[in-house]
Amino acid sequence: MTTKNSVENVSRRSFLKNLGLGSGALVLAVNFPEVSGLPKAFAAPATTKFEPSVYVHINADDTVGIIVHRSEMGQGIRTSIPMIVADELDADWQKINVIQGLGDKKYGSQNTDGSRSIRNFYQPLREAGATARTMLEQAAANQWQVPVAECYAKANQIIHKPTGKTASFGSLVAVAATLSVPDPISLKLKSKAEFNLIGKSDIPLVDGHDIATGNTTYGYDVQLPDMEYVVIARPPVLASKLVKFDASKAKKIAGVIDVIALENLEEPPLFKPLGGVAVVASNTWAAMQGREALEIEWENSSHASYESEEYKKSLAASCDAPSAVLRKAGDVDAALASADKVFAADYYVPELIHVPMEPPAAAAHYHDGVFDIWACTQTPQSAQGTVAQLLQVPPENVNINVTLLGGGFGRKSKPDFIVEAAIMSKLRGKPVKVCWTREDEIQNGYYHAVSYQKLKAGWDSKHKVTAWQHNVALPTISSTFAKGADVIAFEADLGLIDMPYDIANVQCAAGKATAHTRIGWLRSVTNINQAFAVCSFADELAHEAKIDPKDYLLSLLGNDRHIDLAAQNAKYGNYGSDIKQYPIDTARYKNVVNRVANMANWDKPRKAGSALGIAVHRSFATYVACVAEVSEQNGKIKVDKMWFSLDCGTAVNPERIRSQMEGSAVFGISLAFYGELTAKGGVINQTNFHDYPVARMADTPVTEIDIVDSDAPPGGVGEPGVPPVVPAITNAIFALTGKRYRDLPLAKQGIV
């Protein structure tokens, strides 16, 4: 759907000087839809004021500049966004210049998570390219005094069809900049057959060569003149208070400059610093050694009661007494009571952490009332707003420069580490860089919620499921923003209430759970937990019924239909997308199931000592089916191969889509095999990769990826591959060994 006034000619505006552009450039501002990365309860109200978010400029030297407003962390967004604009513009890819946008509200949403960069911005980006092309064609027509219908764009040129006369984009910008912007309704967008870049697999990463040769800047790489380095000793228990500290030994370490007590955290945590004691030094090593030498006394908060094993029991009990029914169809209790057979199972996923390869880091320089900040952030606007609010300066006095990110997975959308850098620079009166270590990230991060789930199903004499009950208890992300929040909110949308099976009697409910750590979002969020339970339970029902798991899965999905959750008393957010544009479509579920089964030769006998497992899940408006092949040797499980079939609608950048699925396989194996945090006395026990391992090369299987050719609107890609991986693996293990594992990770079962 096109939007009125979504593109504006801003060529003559004074702020172009900030982009280094002369007056001879054609510059278009694109108005993107308002999208918040926070749950709706915490989102700022939408504004009707025009807020340009991406600028497309064409210079007299024939180069095309595109400002990318999203953060690059390996997903290729600095390539995919320019691909869309350049394709509709019909620009020469070799003449594209990509410019990283600063944190600024004028860009619309810059929150690079939720798998929404392409999903939300595909249409506005196409319109931006088509608008520029249309204006250049009109400029050429005016210059040649010919009908505009006789002019078309190709490879940075406008060509006059009857005569073959050409004019470069650059030669036309002065005239084009004087024209009125065409109404979006009048734009002629390319057909799929006309695409030169969108959907092509041979487009190299814009940053690929520089990344491979080390010529890039990540958050940890930033160096500023006269910069000091800061490492912080934070409270080991959330919201504990600093009582006293002795820095005498720390100050004797060569390179240590100062030791400063920070303000204590008052809950809710939000994106505020945790407090503690900061060690300032001339280098990172000295700061770390200084921190080790500190003697600190803390007054523990009530969160010191957090003990993992006891908390697990409390979650299980909470599932038995849910406080909120989130989806209800029919009468589950009556259907279970009258069922020929009832089957039940419990599933547990422990607390998890992001562990991106690069821990958080931010450099800040406070001068003349202005903060200049460089950070590996997924949310520069949130960083800007939080710094402005907590340090009481206007947002326009906070400049957030986005570096490349050495991984993010949701951690770097929380700007607490950026606020720490701003505070320290203001206190020190000079540039500083706050460096988080791996230990800091694991013991003081934002955590993926531990969860307990209880499922129960009843079926009739023909093994048709007549009742489905799913109760869950986990600490909610809302607790990070509202003290005392103890029941899930939007997390229910992520694999719980959107269960797609065709069952007459359904009830999904949530119990209360008190949060004792900062709960945040991790790649695919609670889809991890809930897909593990739902997809495992479907497989268990198949084996109980002695029916092939793939065939049983297809029967559960039922007839082709669009699921109406509102009719079952469920308030469903649909990942922020219009349910009419992105319906829950069981035909698409079944299609990827059949395709991935064919890829894996599901119906053919396997070699001795190996077996297959299958799972399918929809998240972020994308459908992903996964088959895992596992083998066993000396009691140890190995994942030998994985197959993915995904329907993400229009596939903009297939190479990046494949890489995201490959990464999802590794990420999912890490969760299935190793991921587990535990707490004692409110303190996280794990500290680094030796006790919080991730998948290594030896764990990584061969992967094959199938992308469904589709004309549907684009769905998400960065996260949807993760949820079906874990249940596909555990289902395969059951098929091979007859042992069902419902309590993660598998490492504690002794099989990996």
N, C-alpha and C positions, 0 to 999 in steps of 0.2 A: 504494500500500500504506500503510495506517495503522500507526502505531507506538504502543505502549502508553506512557502517561504522557508524551505529547509536549506536552501543555498543562497548566499548573499554575496554580491560583488563588493569586496572590501579593498580593492586595489589602491584607493587613494587615502586610506586611513593612516594616521600617524604612527600607529603601533607597528606598522610594517618595518619601521626602522629597527625595531627590536629583533626582527628576523634577518637583518642584514640584506634587505631587499630594496632595490631602487624603485623609482616611480614608474619604470618601464615594464613592470611585471603585471601579469594577470593573476590575481589572487582570489580564491574562492573560499569562503568559510562555510563549513557544513554544520548544521544544527542537529546534533544527535539526541535521541530520546533520553530522558532522565532515567538513570538506572542506579540503584544503590547497592553496594556490596553487603550492607548490613541487613539483618532481619527487618521487616517492614516497621516493626515497633520502634526501631531506633533510627529509621531513615529520616533525613530532613525533608520537609514538605517540598513537593515539586514546584517549580516556578515556570511561569509562562513567558518570562523575559527571554529574549533571544540570547543564547549563550553558544557562540561558535566553538566547536571542539576539534576540528581538524582543518588545517589550511592546505590548500593545493595552490602552488604558485608556479607559473611558467615564466621563465626569464627570457630576456632578449637574446641571451647566448644559447637558447634552445634547450636548456636544461629544465627538468620538471622536478620541483621540490615537493615532498609530501611530509608533513609533520605527523609523526606517529604518537598518539596520545596514550598508548598502552605500554606496559613494561615487558621487556624481552628477557625471558629466563630459559631459553632453549626451545620454546614452543614455536618459534619462527614468526611471531606476530609482526616483527619489523620487516618481514618479507610479504606476508599474506595481505596486510592492509594495502601496501603499495600495489600489489598484484591486482586487486579489485579496481582501484582507481585508474591504474595505468591501462587496464584492459578496456574499460569503457571509454577512456580518453583516446585509445589507440596510440599510446606513447611508445617510443623506443625504450625498451627496458634498460638499455645501456646508458640512457640519459636521465635516469631517475636518481635523485638524491634524497636519501631518507634522513630526516631530522627528528631527534627525540624531543617531544614536548615537555616543558617544565610542568610542575604541578600548578594547576590553575583551573578555577571553576568554569572559565570560558570554554574549556575542552569538553564539557559534559562529564560523564563518568569516566574516570581513569582507573577504576578499581579492577585490576587484572586478576580476577578469580571468578569462580562461578561458570567457567567455560562459556563466556558470553561475548567475547570480543568480536567474533564473526557473526554469531547468532543475532546479536542486537544491532550490529552496525553494517551488515552486508548491503542492505538496500540504500541507506544514506550514502555510503561510499560509492556505490554504483551511480547514484544520482549526481554526486560531485564530479565524477569523471565524465559522465554524459553531458552535464551542464557545460563544463569547460570545452568539450568537443563541439557542442552545438554553437557556442559563442565564437569559437575559432572558425568554424565553417561559415558563420554569418559574416565575420570580419573579412574572410577571403572573398565571399560573394560580393560584399560591398566594395571591396578594393577592385575586383575584376568586373564589377557591374554585370553580374550574371545571377540567375536564380539560385538560391541557396540549395535547392534540391539537386542541383548539378554538382555539388561539392561534397567531398567525403574525406575523412581522416584516415591516415595510414602511416604508422611508424614516424611520428613527429612531423608529419607533413599534412597539409590540406591539398587535395588533388581535385582539379576540375575535370570531371569525367569526360566531357566531349572533346576537350583539346589536349588533355594530359598536362596542362600547366600545373606547377606546384609552388607552394609557399611553405616555408618552415614555420613551425609553431612560434618560434622566437620572433620572426619577422612580423607576426600578426598581433602580438600581445598589446602593442600600443593602441591599436584600433579596438581590439576585443575588450580592453579594460574600460572603454567608454560605453559599452553596450549595457542594456538592461538584462538582468538575469531572466532566462525563460521560465515560464511556469512549469513546475515539475510534471504536471499532467501532460504537457506537450512534448516531454522528452521521449526520444526513441531509444530505448535500451536495447542492447545487443541480444540476439537470440543465443541459445546455448551453442549452436553450431558455429557462431561467429567468434567465440572466445579464442583469444590467442594465449592467454595466461591462466585464467581461471580454469581449474580442473586439470591442468597440465602437470606432469610429474618431473619435468626436467628443469624446474626453476631453482637455481642455487640460492642458498641462504645469503641474504644481504651481508650478514656479518660472518659468514662461514670462514672465509680466508683469514680474516683478522683474528677470529677465535682460535683457529688452528695454529696460527703463527704467534699467538701471544700479544697481539697488538690491540688489545681492547682494555677497557677499564671496568672492573667490578668494584663493588663497595669497598672491599678490603684493599684495593689497589690505590685508592685516592691518597695523594700526597699534596699537602699545602705548605707554603713557606712558613717556617717557625712553628710548625704544628707539634702539639703535645699528644701523648697517647694515654688513654684512660681504660682501665679495667676495674670493674666494680664487684665488690663482695656483696651479694644480695641475700636477703633473708632466706634460709633454707625452707622455712615454712611460710606459706602465703600469708601476707598481712601481719607478720610478726614485727615487733618494734625493736629498734636499736636502743639498748640500755646504755652501753659504754663500749669503748674500744681503746686499745693501746697500739699506737703506731710507731713506737720508738724503734723497734727492730726493722720495720719496713723502711723508715726514713734513713737508715744506715746503708741500705742497698744502693749501690752505684746506679745512678740514672733516675732514681725516684725523686720527684720534685715536690710533691705535696700529697697530703691525704685529707679528704674532705668527707664529712658526714652529709648524707642526703636526707631529704624529708621522708618520713615514713609514709607508706601507702595507706590510704583510707579507702575501704571498699565502698562500692564495687570497683573492680580493677580497671574496667574500661581499657584505654590504651595508655594508662599512666605508668610511669616508672615504678619499679618495685621498692625503691629506696635502697638503703645500705650504706656502704662506705666505698668511696671512689679513690683509687690510687692513680695519681698523675705522674707520668714519667716521660723521659726523653725517647724511649723506645718501648715496643710492646713487651719484650722479654722482661725488662726491668719492672714494668707495671704488673706483670703476672707474678714475678718473684716477690714484689712488694705486697701484693695481696696475700700470698701464701704466708707471709710473716706477720700479718695482722692477728691480734688477739681480740676477739669480739664476743660480747655477751648479748644475747637476744632474749626478748620476752615473747614467748610463743603465743600465737593466736589460738583460737578454738580449733583451727584446722589441724593442730597437732594430734587430734584424735583420729586422723585418717590412717587406717590400716587396711591394706588391700584385701586380705582374706575376709576380714569382718565386713568390709564394705560390699564385697561380692555377695555375702549372705544377705545383707540388707537389701540389695537390689533384687535378689530372688524373691524375698518376702514382699517387696513393693509390687512386683509383678502379680502377686496373688491378691493384691488389694488396690487395683488401679483407681486413680482419682479422676481420670478424664477419658471419656469414650470419644474417639476421634473419627471413627467410621462405623456405621451401623446399617446393615441391611437384613431384613427378616428377623428371625428369633434364633440366635445362636444356641442359647441354653436349651431350648426345646428341641432343636435339631440335633444337638449332641446327645440329648437324653433318648431320642428315638432312633439314633444311628445304629446300623448293624454292627459297626465296629468304630472304636475311637482310638486314635493314635496321637501321642503327645511327645514332644521333645523340647529340651532346653538348650540354649546356645549362649556362649559367653565370648565376648571380645574384650581384651584388656585395654588399659589406657595406652595410647600411642603418642609418638612425637614425630615431627617432620624430618629432622636431620638432613636438611639440604647440604650439599657439598660445601657451600660457603655459609658459615654462620652469619648472623646479622652484624652489620657494621655501618657506621654513619660518621661522616666528618662534618663539622659545623664551624662557621666563622661568624661571630656576632660583632658587628661594627656599625656605628652610626645609626643605631636603632633597627638595623636590618640583620636578619639571619640568612646567610648563604649556606645551604646544606647540600651535601652529596650523599646519596644513600642507595643501597640495593633494595628499593621499595616497590611493592606491588600496588601501593595506593598513595601516590604523591599528594593527592588532594586531602586525604585523611591525615597524612603527615602534616601538611600545611595547616589545616584547621586545628589539629590537636596542639601543635607547637604554639600557634597564635593564641589559643584559648588558655593554655596552662602558663604561658610566659607573658600573657597580656600585651600582645602587640597586634596590630592590624594584619589580617591574612596577607595583604599585598606586600607586607614587609618580611614575608617568609618565602624564600626562593628554594624550591626543592628540585635539585638536579638528579635525574634518574640515571643511575649507572646500569650496566648489565647485571643480571642476577645469576649467581651460581646456584641455581635452583631456588624454589620458593615454596611450592606445595601449600600455600596459604599462610605460612609463618610470617612472611614479609609483607603481608597486608595488615599487620598490627604494628603501628609505628612507635611503640614504647621506646625502642632503642634509639630512634631518631630524636625523641624528646630528651632522652638522656644526653645526647650529644649537644643539643641546643642549650640545655641547662649548664652543662660543664663549660661550654665556650663562653657563656655569659659570666659565669663565676670566675673564669680564668682570664677573661679579656683578650683571648687570642684563639687561633684555630685549634681545635682538638679533634681527635678521632676516638670514638668509643668502640672498642673491639670486644665482641662476645666470643668466648671460646666454645668448643664443643660441649664441655661440661656445663657451661652457663646455659646453653640452649636446652640441654636435656633436663637439667635440674630446675630451671626457672622459666621455661617457655610457656606457650599456650598449647594445651593438650587436647588431643582427640579423645572424646569421652569414652570411658569404659562403659560397657552395656551388658545387661542380662535380658534375655528374651525367652518367653514361654509360648510355644505354639501348640495348638490342639486342633485336630480335624476329625470329622465324622463322615463316614461314607455308607452308601447303601450296599445291597447285596451284589451289585454289578461294579463295585469299586468306584462309583461316581461320588465325588466329594460333595456333601450336602451342607457341611458346616466348616467354617474356618475362624479360629480365634487366635489372635496374636496380641500378646501383652508385652510391653517393653518398659524397662526402667533404666535411665541413664541421666547423668547431670547435664543440664541444658546449657547451650551457648548463651542463652539469655542471662544466666547467672553472672556472666562477665560484665554485663551492662546494667543489671538490676539486682541489687543485693536481696537475697532470699528467694529468687526465682528457682523453682525446683521441679517444674514439669516441662517437658519438651514442647516447643512451639513449631516453628517451620521445619524442624528436623523430622517431623512426622511425614512431611511430603516426600522424603527422600528414601523411598522403598518400603514404607509402612502402609500408609493409607492408599497408596497407588498400586498396591498388589493387583496384578492384571487378570487373575484367574476367574473363570466364569462359575461362580459359586453363589447359590441363592441366599445363604445365611452367612453373613460376615460381620465380625466385630473386631476392631483394632482399638487398643486402649493403652494408656501410659500411666505408670505409677510415679510417685514422687522420688526425687533423689537430690540430696544436698551436695553441692559442689564444694570440693576442698582444694582445687587447683584452678588456675585460669583455663577455662574451657574455650577452645577456638575451633576453627575449621581447618581440616586437613584434606588433601586431595580426594574429592568425591564425598567428603563429610560422612554423615551417618548412613549413606548408601553402603558403605563398607560393612557395617554391622548388620543392617537389615537385609541386604542382598544375601549375605552369608546365611542368615537364618531362613529366609524365604526360599532361596534356591536349593539349600540343603534339604529343607523339609519336603519340597516337591520331589526330590530324588528319593527321599526315605519312603514317601507314600508310594512311589513307583515300585520300589523293591518289595514293600509290604504287599502290594497288589500283584506282584510277580509279572509286571508289565515293563517292557523296555523303557528306560528313563526318557529317551527322546520322544517316543510315541506318547508316553503319559504326559509329558510336558505340553505337547501340542494339544492333547485332549483337555488339559486344564485350561489352556488359553481359550478354548471354545471357538465359537463362530467368529468370523470377521466382524468387528464392530468398533465403534468409538466409545470408550468407557465414560460414563457420566457419573463422576464421583459426587457431584452435588445432590444427585438423586439418592445417595446413600449417606446423607447428612455429614459429608466431609467437606471441610474448607481447604481447598487444594490450591497452592500457589503456582504450580506448574513451572517452577524455576524462573518465575518472572515473565514468562511468555504467554501470549494469548492462547487460550485453550482451543479456540476455533482455528487458529493458524497452526498450532502444534497439538493436535488431539492425541490422546492415548489410544493408539491404533493397534489392535491385536493382529491384524494382517501383517504389519511390519515386524512385530515380534516373531510371528511364525516363519516369515520369510528368512530372517537371519538364522533362526534355528535350523531350518532345512538346508540353507546354504553352508553353514559351518559343519553340519553333519556330513554333507556330501564331501566337503574339503577333507575331512578327517577319515573318510571311508568308514563311517560309523557302523554301517550294517555288515561290514566284512569282518571275519575272524581276526583277532590280534595275535601277534607272536606270543609264545609262552612267556610269562613273567611281566606282562604289561597289560594295561587296561586304560579305558577312556572314561572321562567324566564330562558332563555338559551342564551349562548354566546360561541363562539369558536374563538381561536386565535393561530397563530403560532409565536413563538419568540425563539431566540437562538436555532433554528433548532429542536424545539419540538412543538408538536401539543397538545393543551389543550382545552377540552370542559368542560363547567361548567354549572350546573343547580342549581339555588337557589330557595328555598321555603321560602316565607315570609307570615307573618300574621299581622293583625292589631288589636290593642285593645286600645280603648279610643283615637284614632287618632295617635297612635304611632306604628311604624313599628318594627317588630322583624324578624331577619333571623333565621328560625328554623332549617334548614338543608341545606347542600350543598353537591353536588355530583361532582366529578372530574373524567374524563377519559382522560388519557394522553398517547401519543405515543412519547416516548423519545428515540426510537431506543432500542439498547441493554441496559437493566436495570442492572447496576452493583450492586447497593446496594438498594434493594427495600424498606427496612425499612426507610432509609434516604430519599428516594423519597417520601414516604408517609408523612413523617414529614415535608418535604418542601411544599407539597400541603396543609397540615393542617396549616402551618405557612402562606402560601399565602392567605388562607381564612381569617385569623385574620388580616393580613396586608391589604388586600383589603377592609375588613369591616372598618378598621380604616380610609382608604382613602375616602370611600363612605360616611361614617357617619360624620366624624369629621375633616379630614385634611384640614386646611386652614391657611395660613400665609397672613397677610395684612401689608401694609407699609403706614406710614404717615411721610412726610418730610424725606424720605429715610431711616427711622428707622423701623425695624420690630417691630410690636406691641406686639406680643406674647412672652412669656418668659419661660413658664414651662408647665407641664401637666394640670394645672388648666385651661389654655386658649388654649392649643394645646393638647387636649386629644387623646388617642389612645383607641382601643377596649379593654374592660375589660372582665372578665369571663362571666358576664351576657350577653354580646353581642355575645359570641362565640357559633356558631351552632355545631350540630353534623355533622361530615363530613365522607363521604365514598369515597374511592379512588380506581380507577381501572387503572392498568398499563397494557397497551397493550403488549402482548408477541411479540417481534420483533427481527429479526436478523440484522436490519439496524444499521449503525454506531450510537454510542451514541450521543444524543443531550444534551442540557443543562437541568438543573433541578432546580437550586436555584431561578430563576426568572420567568420562563414561566407560573407558576401557577397564578401570580398576575393579568395580564391584563384582563382576562375574568371575574374576580370576580365582579368588579363594575358594568359593564353593565348587568350581569346576575341578580344582585340585583335590579337595576333600571327597568329592563324589567319586573321582577316579580312584582314590585310595580305597574307598569302600568296595568299588567294583573289583579291585585287585585282591584285597586282603580280607574283606568281610568285616572290617573294623570301622566303626563310625566315630569320627572325631568332631565333637561339638564345642570343644573348649580350646581356644587358641592361646598361644601359638603351638605348632606341632613339635617344636624343639623340646618342650617340656614333656612331651609324650615319648621322647627318646627315639623318634623314627627319622630324624634328619640330622 
